[in-house]
Amino acid sequence: MKSRTLLPVAAAGLLLAACSTPTGGAPSPATSPPESSPNSPSLPYAGAPKVENPLPDSVISGSPCDALTPEQVKADVGHAADGQPDTLPGSGPSCNWFNSAGANLAVFFTNKRHEGLSPYYSQTRKQMKRFDVLPPIQGYPAVAYSDKPGPVSSFCQVAVGIADTADFVVGVHVGDESTADACPVATQIAGQVLTNLKQKAGR
């Protein structure tokens, strides 16, 4: 099984499903959030939407391991699990949670660059086999992308713009043998993260 094995789930209740043996990896660098572009134009750019009710950039200044409550992690992953922190050069900190079926969930805070969703429209859209502009999540713009072609992708990441200068990403892999689409799962978990960040901002 590939190293980036994530959360096999059902749409209702994020129930644990079968997956092969874990390999202890995380999403590959090829699908990490994009890095800053030199001499970037004014924000937003490349067709990215403006965030009308921005959250302060400071809400993604902490650890992504705190982006979900222990109760949410247990519901999403299938059991209580400690997050494993990491740092992506050029993007920022990340956190991974693994379950006993070989699945994992990843959250990225892209706080080393300050361009929001714009790089996803200018860079990621060209690089990925799937790039979906999603309906706003709680009023905040979002995109789903994958190096797996749609309409059903075993691996998917959802980036949510919380300001013109800030975003976070949720990554999910349902396993190459699964027939589920990872993008709706990642979108649902992104909504959980966004709720927590809004509470952190006093919203």
URGIPE-V206327 format. One record per helix or strand. SS is the DSSP state (h for helix, s for strand). FROM is the first residue (numbers start at 1). LEN is the number of residues. If there is no record, write none. Layout:
# URGIPE-V206327
ss->SS from->FROM len->LEN
ss->SS from->FROM len->LEN
This chain:
# URGIPE-V206327
ss->h from->29 len->3
ss->h from->57 len->4
ss->h from->64 len->3
ss->h from->70 len->8
ss->s from->84 len->5
ss->s from->92 len->7
ss->s from->104 len->6
ss->h from->118 len->10
ss->s from->130 len->8
ss->s from->140 len->7
ss->s from->155 len->9
ss->s from->166 len->8
ss->h from->182 len->19
